[in-house]
Every structure is written in structure tokens, then in C-alpha cells.
């Protein structure tokens, strides 16, 4: 607001001075001009009367000669005043019109409205820096999961696109540079309900600047940073960035999981998917010789993970010196001769991993003509090429924006979910398959809701209250239906964190303690029913011992009296 007032005063300084001076000359002169004679005396206008007459004259309203006819001297002065004040008045009006259209004023007003909308937020929210392909996917997913988001974007066109989207929540968006600390403060990094910041621009240096600024201003705030360069990753880690996301490394890990741990991969995709969607049957990449076209950041990650799974790889690279490829075939991969040299006819799979979508499509189409049985993995860089990739129907399409959005979502939904998925990668494929079968039997084949709870007096007052009175409450109690204690809720406890020690798939008989963190997945209806158990002592008492405690104090007193008599 101070910036707006300062800008208006600076732009209107000259017009206001001109108006004041012209009005002062016109009013003063008119008051000194002799009027007609009344009762033998020359009349003069008072300063107020002169100001009144000049005001309606300068504004071109016109009213006449008041309080009586003017003398010739007064009319001569009025003629001069008309040309003086009307011209100055039009100059001031033109300046006002120009000011209203001033880009800087519009930015200042939008910034002021943005800051006020942030102050009015009264629930947890995340700040998304960058509304490109990744940011738009993440904002849409957060909105569907009923999580508030705030957006900072340096391109006005993208902010305009966001304003046209149909979200269930109002998404405050600011056209500004997120690297500036003042911008981050306006976006709410010091707001008590700010849950974290995601730096998702396509510039590693910008993401690094955002992460550093947030950690210096609000050290306790969770920061998720996109980093595709190893130096940027190291810098982010040194400043305490909570989660550093490299899409190429993540995809390489996922591809390796699909090759030798399909169950773990399926569990990861399912728990980070959009609730309500059907569980998709994953493809199973074959083992054998693979041809990898493009040895950049993406290609290196894929080769590393395929070799870790003991799969033979042949690399095709157009610029070996730049990528540091010592043992590769020279070429882009779109030429039949290059693919022939790479042994495409006896390969089982091909990876088209360049940073050009058209080149990648050309590579896989040429390869498929030479070997129709190839398993195709293709890198998709731009979302506007979705139609082209859908027409080709590759076995696996890798799009960095999708991978980053999934990774961010896992951390934002619940920190426990990200920890659970990390621990799950160290489990056996049989363990993952058994868990998936159990989840399907409980929640069906649709992507479940995932959420976490803390056993404290704020999040679970009913549970902590009964525990303080010596009651024993187990995980099994939290899984019973509040309407019928003989029925089970459609939920599964995935992990329990106690004293910073995680326990995967805790047993239903495990007794709950204060400050336990529990990760659940299940149907939305089960999530609502669990909230009733956590907050209503009457409902929880019914679940534990089957007793229905009256609501009012009087009925509870009578209930205790009758209970004593029966004993």
C-alpha cells in the first residue's frame, strides 16, 4: 500500500502543483477584481465565492454569474481564468488516465491484493515457485486433495492461464521473481500456516536462490527444490534443503524398479496417484540388451540403473565429448545405419532420451521398423506434444514434469508417506506384492487416500484423554466403524513412527502412545470416520468397551449411578 501511495504522489506531483498554482492565481485575481456598484459602493467577491466560481468554471460545469452580474473587469479576468484553469485541469485528468494504465501501478495494486489474500489464509498452504508444466500439475493435484496453494510465476502469461483455470479453491498468484526475498515474504514464508515451499522453475540457479532464501529467513520451513545439475544439488544440500528432486535420477530408479522390483514400483505409483483413479496394470520391461540414445543427464541415469540390474546397454550419442561418453556409437539414433551398428535387431529395448521430442519420436519409429518387438522407453519433454506421443503408444513415456509433481506430492501429502516409500524400496518384491494384495482386498482397485495423524491433544484429543486415564487403545480400535464396532473401516495402517523409529505395517494389537505418528491409507469415508474416533471420547468409548455414554452431564451422572447399583 505504501508503494501505491508513493507511486500516485510521484506521478501526480506536477499536475497537482499546476492545478494548485492556477487555481490560486484565478481565485486571488477574481477576489481582487472590482465588481458592479451596489448601493453606490463597488462590490468585491469573497475568497470563498471566488473559489466556488472558479471551481465550476475550471471543471467546465458552468453555472452562471453569481451572486450577481459581473463587471467588465471580472469578466475579463474570468476569460483569462477559463483558459488557464481548464487547460491545467485537462492536463491533470490526462495524467490520471495515464496513471490508471501505468504498468507499475497495476503491479503494485496486484501485489497489494495478493499480500492481503495471503494474510486471510487460515489453513495450511504450500508456496509453488514456477507455474510451468510441473507447477501446474502440482497445483491441480493439491487442489484435488483439498490442499491450499500459492503461486509465484515470473511470466505474466502463465499467471493469466492460472486465473482461467477452474479450481475449487482460490489460488493466489503473483507475477514476480521468486528469487527475491521480498517476493517470498509477500507470498507467506513467514505466515504461521505456511507448510512449505516448492522451487520448481526450469532454472537450477533460480531454484537454488529460492531454497537459500527460504532457509535463511524461515529455517524450519520445508523446502522442495528441483535440481538437474549435480553442483546445484550439492549447494542445495549444504543449505539444508529438505528434499532435492532430480527427475532423471528418479526415473532411472523407477525404471530399475520396473525391471527387477515391479511390486515396489506399483506400490509407489499407487500411493502417490490421484485418489479415486483405477489401479493401472504396469508394463514389465524385458531383460537383455538395450540401446540407449542420448547420454545426457537422463541417459546417464537410465544406463546406471539398467547396469545395476545387470542389463547390457549400448549407448548412441551425437556429441560424446560434451557428455563424457567414452564408449559409445557416434550418431543421433534417428539414422538406420547408426541403429544397425548398435545392434538394434537383436536388442530387447530402446531408450530415446534426447532433449528434443521430435528426435525421440524419429528414433523410436526408425527402431520399431527395424525391430517390431522392441520395448520402447521414450522421453517426453513438452506437454504440448502429448498428442504425438499418444499416437505412437510407447511402452513407457517419461515426462520430467510428471515425475517431479509425483515426488513433491508424496512429501506434501504427508512426510510419513515419503519416508514409507523410501523404506519400502529396501523391502523385497514379495513383501510389496503381499501389501498390494492386502490393500486391494481392503480398499479395492482405486487409488486410496493417504494421510497421517499425530497422537496428541490437538489432533487426537479423545485418544490422549483416555490414555491419560489409563485406558489401553490399540491400532485395532482405530480401525473399527463408529456406527458398528463389529465392522472394520476400509483403511490400512502403513507405518507407525515412535521416538523417530519407523515401524512398517504395525500389528493391529500394538498399543498406541502419546506422540505416535501413524500413516494410514484407505477410502475417504474411512478417513472421515477415523476423525470421529480421534475427536469424540463418547464414540471411542463405545468402540473400546461397547458402552454408549450419554451426551449431557445430567444423563452421564444418572448413568454412573445406575451402573453402581447394578454392581
Buried (B, 14 or more C-beta within 10 A) or exposed (E): EEBBEEBBEEBBEEBEEBBEEBBEBBBEBBBEBEBEEEEEEEBBBEEEBBBBBBBEBBEEEEEEEEEEEBBEBBEEBBEEBBEBBBEBBEBBEEBEEEBEEBEEBEBBBBBBEBBEBBEEBEEBBBBBBBBBBBBBBBBBBBBEBEBBBBBBBBEEEBBEBBEEEEBEBEBBBBBBBBBBBEBBBBBBBEBEEBBBBBBBBBBBEBBBBBBBBBBEEBEEBBBBBBBBBEEBBEBBEEBEBBBBBBBBBBBBBBBBBBBBBBBBBBBBBBBBBEBEEEBEEBEEBBBEBBBBBBBBBBBBBBBBBBEEBEBEBBBBBBEBEEBEBEEBBEBBBBBEEBBEBBBBEEBBBBBBBBEBBEBBBBBBEBBBEBBEEBBBBBBBBEBEBEEBBEEBEBBBBBBBBBBBBBBBBBBBBBBBBBBBBEBBBEBEBEBBBBBBEEBBEBBEEBBBBBBBBBBBEEBBBBBBEBBEEEBEBBBBBBBBBBEEBEEBBBBBBBBBBBEEEBBBBBEEEBEBBBEBBBBBBBBEEBBEBBBBBBBBBBBBBBBBEEEEBEEEEEEEEEBEEEEEEEE
